Amino acid sequence: MKLATLKGPGRDGTLAVVNRDLTLAVPASGIAPTLQAALEDWDAVRPRLLDVAESLGCGGERHAIDFAQALADGRVAAPLPRAYEWLDGSAYRPHVERVRRARGASLPENFATDPLMYQGGAGRMMGPRDPIEALSEDWGIDLEGEVAAVTGDVPMGASPEACLGAIRLLVLVNDISFRRLIPKELEKGFGFVNGKGANALGPVAVTPDELGEDWAGGLVRRPLACHVNGAWLGAPDGGRDAVFGLHQLVAHAARTRHLAAGTLVGSGTFSNDAAAAGYACLLEKRLVEQVATGTATTPFLGFGDTVRLEIAGRRGESVFGAIEQRVVRAGG
């Protein structure tokens, strides 16, 4: 099942069920007004949403709208326009190694047993076509392609196995970073705030069963194709070089707190050891260039630049839909 949020009438939008090829959608406000409301009553709501999905797949919904057109027109919000929490892990070892090298730090000794995670802002999640806003190009604007689990209620101390069952949906994420603001911020020893922008979520959130065998071990085992200004940046495979699955990251987040339904837990930027896989963020490419030639030639994002993130299934279908964004000057 694939679920989306159409913009309006309120800030949290209107829940919609989307068909598998992302061409048609049916507003589902008669079942649950928003995705957050659906998550809070998931056991009761899910069968009714599945009925709509099955009917839509068979061409039986008379009230379907053109989802592809709504997406192109910018009328599709993030599936969760406001999330109760955004807890981002960093499960891919090559990414952690390369990024830490940039600031003269090494891999933590307990990296393989104690996940890296920070708590970020979740009050405004960008839609898949919303622009990336910044006040200055000097911030070092960067994309970061990853996926996130959308949880149901998770009790404190839940095991990874229990957390696997608590993952209701999966969603594509562009975790925006302002690279030149991060080092000074981390020097304070108190985490990210200004170094992270608002995140963008893919057009649809999908139930894990939609991925079939490509959802295993808490990982989305497909390449994430990343493009900047139409040029290929990389397609690292989410099934490779990860130390933790999403269920383990959810369990880590729930170690000392109860997680509310609608919590987003991120995998961290997809990254592979293999050079042929390319990159899901610009910083990694710059670091590899620096090591190889002594100079990083790939620029960070500037105003007018575009990014595109997408995961294709085995039949070439778009699993989550594409995130397509343009970088703009805030207030411009």
C-alpha positions as CSV (number, residue, x, y, z in Angstrom):
1,M,0.0,0.0,0.0
2,K,1.2,3.5,-0.9
3,L,0.0,6.6,1.0
4,A,0.4,10.3,0.3
5,T,-0.7,13.6,1.7
6,L,-2.3,16.2,-0.6
7,K,-1.7,19.8,0.5
8,G,-4.6,21.5,2.3
9,P,-7.0,22.4,3.7
10,G,-5.0,22.3,7.0
11,R,-1.3,22.3,7.7
12,D,-1.3,18.5,8.0
13,G,-2.9,18.0,4.6
14,T,-5.3,15.3,3.4
15,L,-4.5,11.6,3.4
16,A,-4.7,9.8,0.1
17,V,-4.2,6.3,-1.1
18,V,-2.0,6.0,-4.3
19,N,-1.9,3.2,-6.8
20,R,1.3,1.3,-7.4
21,D,2.4,3.1,-10.5
22,L,1.8,6.5,-8.8
23,T,-0.6,7.7,-11.5
24,L,-3.9,7.8,-9.5
25,A,-4.9,8.7,-5.9
26,V,-8.0,8.7,-3.9
27,P,-8.5,11.1,-1.0
28,A,-9.1,9.0,2.1
29,S,-10.3,11.7,4.6
30,G,-13.5,9.7,5.2
31,I,-11.3,6.9,6.7
32,A,-8.7,9.1,8.4
33,P,-8.2,12.9,7.9
34,T,-4.4,12.7,7.9
35,L,-1.6,10.2,7.8
36,Q,-0.9,11.0,11.5
37,A,-4.5,10.2,12.4
38,A,-4.2,6.9,10.5
39,L,-1.0,5.9,12.3
40,E,-2.6,6.6,15.7
41,D,-5.4,4.1,14.9
42,W,-3.5,1.9,12.5
43,D,-5.0,-1.5,13.3
44,A,-8.5,-0.2,12.7
45,V,-7.7,2.0,9.8
46,R,-5.3,-0.1,7.8
47,P,-7.8,-2.7,6.5
48,R,-10.1,0.1,5.2
49,L,-7.1,1.8,3.5
50,L,-6.2,-1.6,1.9
51,D,-9.7,-1.9,0.5
52,V,-9.3,1.4,-1.2
53,A,-5.9,0.4,-2.5
54,E,-7.2,-2.8,-3.9
55,S,-10.1,-1.1,-5.6
56,L,-7.8,1.6,-7.0
57,G,-5.5,-1.1,-8.4
58,C,-8.4,-2.7,-10.2
59,G,-9.6,0.6,-11.7
60,G,-12.7,0.6,-9.5
61,E,-12.4,4.1,-7.9
62,R,-14.6,6.7,-9.6
63,H,-13.2,9.5,-7.4
64,A,-9.6,9.0,-8.3
65,I,-7.5,12.1,-9.1
66,D,-4.5,12.4,-11.4
67,F,-1.7,11.9,-8.9
68,A,1.1,12.5,-11.4
69,Q,-0.4,15.8,-12.3
70,A,-0.9,16.8,-8.6
71,L,2.8,16.0,-8.0
72,A,3.9,18.0,-11.0
73,D,1.8,20.9,-9.9
74,G,3.4,20.9,-6.4
75,R,0.1,19.9,-4.7
76,V,1.7,16.9,-2.9
77,A,3.0,17.5,0.5
78,A,5.4,15.3,2.5
79,P,3.5,12.2,3.6
80,L,4.0,13.5,7.2
81,P,4.1,17.3,6.9
82,R,4.8,17.5,10.6
83,A,6.4,14.6,12.4
84,Y,6.5,14.2,16.2
85,E,10.2,13.3,16.1
86,W,13.0,13.1,13.5
87,L,15.7,10.8,14.8
88,D,18.4,10.2,12.2
89,G,20.9,7.4,12.4
90,S,24.1,6.9,10.4
91,A,24.2,3.2,9.6
92,Y,26.5,3.2,6.5
93,R,30.1,2.8,7.5
94,P,31.7,4.3,4.3
95,H,29.7,7.6,4.8
96,V,30.7,7.9,8.5
97,E,34.4,7.2,7.7
98,R,34.6,9.7,4.9
99,V,32.7,12.5,6.6
100,R,34.6,12.2,9.8
101,R,37.8,12.2,7.9
102,A,36.8,15.7,6.6
103,R,37.0,17.1,10.1
104,G,40.0,15.1,11.3
105,A,38.0,12.6,13.3
106,S,38.1,8.8,13.2
107,L,35.4,6.1,13.3
108,P,34.1,5.7,16.9
109,E,35.5,2.5,18.5
110,N,31.9,1.3,19.4
111,F,30.4,2.2,16.0
112,A,29.5,-1.4,15.3
113,T,27.6,-1.9,18.6
114,D,26.3,1.6,19.5
115,P,24.5,3.4,16.7
116,L,25.2,7.1,15.8
117,M,22.0,9.1,16.0
118,Y,20.9,12.8,16.4
119,Q,17.5,14.4,17.0
120,G,16.6,16.9,14.4
121,G,13.8,19.3,13.6
122,A,10.5,17.8,12.4
123,G,8.1,20.7,12.6
124,R,8.2,21.2,8.8
125,M,8.9,18.4,6.4
126,M,9.2,19.6,2.8
127,G,7.2,18.0,0.0
128,P,8.9,16.2,-2.8
129,R,8.7,19.3,-5.1
130,D,9.2,22.0,-2.6
131,P,12.4,24.2,-3.0
132,I,15.5,23.9,-0.9
133,E,15.8,27.3,0.8
134,A,18.9,28.9,2.2
135,L,20.0,32.4,2.9
136,S,23.5,31.9,1.5
137,E,25.4,29.6,-0.8
138,D,28.3,29.9,1.6
139,W,26.6,27.5,4.0
140,G,27.8,24.6,1.8
141,I,24.4,23.3,0.8
142,D,24.3,19.5,0.4
143,L,21.8,16.8,-0.3
144,E,21.8,13.5,1.6
145,G,19.8,10.6,0.2
146,E,18.4,8.0,2.7
147,V,15.3,6.3,3.8
148,A,13.3,6.5,7.0
149,A,11.0,4.2,9.0
150,V,7.7,5.7,10.1
151,T,6.8,4.0,13.4
152,G,3.7,3.2,15.3
153,D,3.8,3.6,19.1
154,V,7.0,2.0,20.4
155,P,7.4,1.3,24.1
156,M,10.6,2.2,25.9
157,G,13.1,-0.6,25.8
158,A,11.5,-2.4,22.9
159,S,13.7,-5.1,21.3
160,P,14.9,-4.8,17.7
161,E,12.5,-7.6,16.8
162,A,9.6,-5.8,18.3
163,C,10.6,-2.6,16.6
164,L,10.7,-4.4,13.2
165,G,6.9,-5.0,13.7
166,A,6.4,-1.4,14.7
167,I,7.6,0.0,11.4
168,R,4.4,1.0,9.7
169,L,5.8,2.7,6.6
170,L,9.0,3.5,4.7
171,V,9.8,6.8,3.0
172,L,12.5,8.4,0.9
173,V,14.3,11.3,2.5
174,N,16.5,14.2,1.3
175,D,18.3,15.2,4.6
176,I,19.6,18.6,3.8
177,S,22.9,19.6,5.3
178,F,24.8,22.9,5.5
179,R,28.3,21.5,5.5
180,R,30.2,24.7,6.3
181,L,28.1,25.4,9.3
182,I,28.5,21.9,10.8
183,P,32.1,21.8,12.0
184,K,31.9,24.9,14.2
185,E,28.5,23.7,15.6
186,L,29.9,20.3,16.5
187,E,32.9,22.0,18.2
188,K,30.4,23.2,20.8
189,G,29.7,19.5,21.8
190,F,26.0,19.9,21.7
191,G,24.7,18.5,18.4
192,F,23.2,19.8,15.1
193,V,20.8,22.8,14.8
194,N,21.9,25.3,12.2
195,G,23.9,22.7,10.2
196,K,20.7,20.9,9.2
197,G,17.9,22.3,7.0
198,A,14.4,21.1,6.6
199,N,14.1,17.6,5.2
200,A,12.2,16.6,2.1
201,L,10.2,13.4,2.0
202,G,9.3,11.4,-1.1
203,P,5.8,11.6,-2.6
204,V,4.6,8.4,-1.0
205,A,5.2,6.4,2.1
206,V,4.9,2.6,1.5
207,T,4.2,-0.3,3.7
208,P,7.2,-2.6,3.9
209,D,5.5,-5.5,2.1
210,E,5.5,-3.3,-1.1
211,L,9.2,-3.9,-1.4
212,G,8.9,-7.7,-1.2
213,E,12.3,-9.4,-0.9
214,D,14.0,-6.0,-1.2
215,W,13.0,-5.3,2.4
216,A,15.2,-7.6,4.6
217,G,17.2,-7.2,7.7
218,G,15.6,-3.7,8.3
219,L,17.2,-2.5,5.1
220,V,15.8,-1.2,1.7
221,R,18.0,-3.3,-0.5
222,R,17.8,-1.2,-3.7
223,P,20.1,1.5,-5.2
224,L,19.2,5.1,-4.6
225,A,19.8,7.1,-7.8
226,C,21.0,10.6,-7.1
227,H,21.3,13.4,-9.7
228,V,22.5,17.0,-9.5
229,N,21.5,19.3,-12.4
230,G,20.7,16.1,-14.4
231,A,24.2,14.6,-13.9
232,W,24.6,11.3,-12.2
233,L,26.1,11.6,-8.7
234,G,25.7,8.0,-7.6
235,A,23.4,5.1,-6.9
236,P,24.6,3.5,-3.6
237,D,22.8,0.3,-2.7
238,G,20.9,0.4,0.6
239,G,21.5,-3.3,1.2
240,R,25.3,-3.0,1.3
241,D,27.8,-1.7,3.9
242,A,25.2,-0.9,6.6
243,V,26.1,-1.8,10.2
244,F,22.5,-1.5,11.5
245,G,19.0,-2.1,10.1
246,L,16.2,0.4,10.6
247,H,14.6,-1.8,13.3
248,Q,17.9,-1.6,15.3
249,L,18.0,2.1,14.9
250,V,14.4,2.3,16.1
251,A,15.3,0.2,19.1
252,H,18.2,2.5,19.9
253,A,15.9,5.5,19.7
254,A,13.5,3.8,22.1
255,R,16.1,2.8,24.6
256,T,15.2,5.6,27.1
257,R,11.9,6.9,25.7
258,H,8.5,5.8,24.4
259,L,8.2,6.7,20.7
260,A,4.9,8.1,19.5
261,A,3.2,6.9,16.4
262,G,4.5,9.1,13.5
263,T,8.1,9.1,14.6
264,L,10.6,9.2,11.8
265,V,13.8,7.2,12.2
266,G,16.4,7.7,9.4
267,S,18.9,5.2,8.1
268,G,21.6,7.8,7.4
269,T,23.0,8.6,4.0
270,F,23.3,5.6,1.7
271,S,27.0,4.9,1.0
272,N,29.0,2.0,-0.4
273,D,32.7,1.1,-0.4
274,A,32.7,0.5,-4.1
275,A,33.7,3.6,-6.1
276,A,31.4,2.6,-8.9
277,A,28.4,3.1,-6.7
278,G,29.0,6.9,-6.6
279,Y,27.6,9.0,-3.8
280,A,24.3,10.1,-2.2
281,C,25.9,13.4,-1.0
282,L,28.3,15.9,-2.4
283,L,30.6,15.9,0.6
284,E,31.7,12.3,0.1
285,K,32.6,13.0,-3.6
286,R,34.5,16.0,-2.6
287,L,36.5,14.0,0.0
288,V,37.4,11.3,-2.4
289,E,38.6,14.0,-4.9
290,Q,40.6,15.6,-2.1
291,V,42.4,12.4,-1.3
292,A,43.0,11.5,-5.0
293,T,44.2,14.9,-6.3
294,G,44.6,17.2,-3.3
295,T,41.7,19.3,-4.4
296,A,37.9,19.0,-4.2
297,T,36.5,20.1,-7.5
298,T,32.9,19.2,-7.1
299,P,31.0,22.3,-5.7
300,F,28.2,22.2,-3.1
301,L,24.8,23.3,-4.3
302,G,24.1,26.8,-5.4
303,F,21.0,28.8,-6.2
304,G,19.3,27.4,-9.2
305,D,20.8,24.0,-8.9
306,T,18.4,21.0,-9.0
307,V,18.6,17.6,-7.2
308,R,16.7,14.4,-7.9
309,L,16.5,11.3,-5.7
310,E,14.7,8.0,-6.6
311,I,14.7,4.3,-5.8
312,A,13.5,2.0,-8.6
313,G,12.2,-1.5,-7.9
314,R,13.2,-4.6,-9.8
315,R,10.7,-4.0,-12.6
316,G,11.9,-0.4,-13.0
317,E,8.9,1.1,-11.1
318,S,9.4,4.0,-8.8
319,V,9.1,2.7,-5.2
320,F,8.6,6.0,-3.3
321,G,8.3,8.4,-6.2
322,A,11.1,10.9,-6.9
323,I,12.2,13.9,-4.8
324,E,12.9,16.7,-7.3
325,Q,14.0,20.0,-5.8
326,R,15.5,23.3,-6.8
327,V,17.8,25.4,-4.6
328,V,16.5,28.9,-4.0
329,R,17.4,32.0,-1.9
330,A,15.0,32.1,1.1
331,G,12.7,35.1,0.8
332,G,13.7,35.7,-2.8
